[in-house]
Amino acid sequence: MSSIIPAQIRAARHLLAVSQEDAARHLGVSLTSIRRAENDATPKPASELLKRAYRAYLEQQGVTFIDQTKDHGPGVILTRPIYSP
């Protein structure tokens, strides 16, 4: 499992329509901790343990994190349908 960047976390949360408050509640952490995990420029970044837990939660909700390659940057995709046809 490679490391994820804050932009991927934000994108995944938005794709799933999960609020920062809901993520904090589910993970049992403060809203400040969630904001740190999603912020590139914070003076006190989130711990790797929190980022791993946040990633696992978002993956359980239905996203996959995509690693950067020589052809594209890092990203995130939905792995479950958003609606039924």
C-alpha positions in Angstrom: 0.0 0.0 0.0 1.6 3.2 -1.1 1.2 6.6 0.6 -1.7 8.8 -0.5 -1.7 12.6 -0.8 -4.2 15.0 0.7 -5.8 15.8 -2.6 -6.6 12.1 -3.1 -8.3 12.0 0.4 -10.3 15.1 -0.4 -11.4 13.7 -3.8 -12.4 10.4 -2.4 -14.4 11.9 0.4 -16.2 14.2 -2.1 -16.9 11.4 -4.5 -18.5 9.4 -1.7 -20.4 12.5 -0.3 -18.9 11.9 3.1 -18.6 15.0 5.3 -15.4 15.7 7.3 -17.6 15.5 10.4 -18.8 12.0 9.5 -15.3 10.9 8.7 -14.1 12.2 12.1 -16.9 10.5 13.9 -16.4 7.1 12.1 -12.6 7.2 12.7 -13.0 8.4 16.3 -10.7 11.4 15.8 -11.2 15.2 15.9 -12.3 17.3 13.1 -8.9 19.0 13.3 -7.2 15.7 12.6 -9.4 15.1 9.5 -8.6 18.6 8.3 -4.8 17.9 8.7 -5.1 14.7 6.7 -6.7 16.7 3.8 -4.5 19.8 3.9 -1.2 20.0 1.9 0.1 23.1 3.7 -0.6 22.4 7.4 2.4 23.0 9.7 1.5 19.8 11.7 0.6 17.1 9.2 -1.5 14.1 10.0 0.1 10.9 11.2 0.7 8.0 8.8 -1.5 5.9 11.1 -4.4 8.3 10.7 -3.9 8.4 6.9 -3.9 4.6 6.7 -7.1 4.4 8.8 -8.7 7.2 6.7 -7.7 5.4 3.5 -9.1 2.0 4.7 -12.4 3.7 5.7 -12.8 5.4 2.3 -11.9 2.2 0.4 -14.6 0.3 2.5 -17.0 3.0 1.4 -16.3 2.3 -2.3 -13.2 4.0 -3.8 -9.8 2.9 -5.0 -6.7 5.0 -4.8 -4.6 5.1 -7.9 -0.8 5.4 -7.7 1.1 7.9 -9.8 2.9 6.4 -12.8 5.0 7.9 -15.5 1.8 8.4 -17.6 -0.5 10.0 -15.0 -0.6 11.5 -11.5 -2.2 10.0 -8.4 -5.9 9.7 -8.3 -9.0 8.0 -7.0 -11.9 6.2 -8.7 -15.3 5.0 -7.5 -15.5 1.2 -7.3 -19.3 1.1 -6.7 -22.2 2.5 -8.6 -23.5 5.8 -7.5 -27.0 5.0 -8.7 -29.0 2.2 -10.2 -29.9 2.4 -13.9 
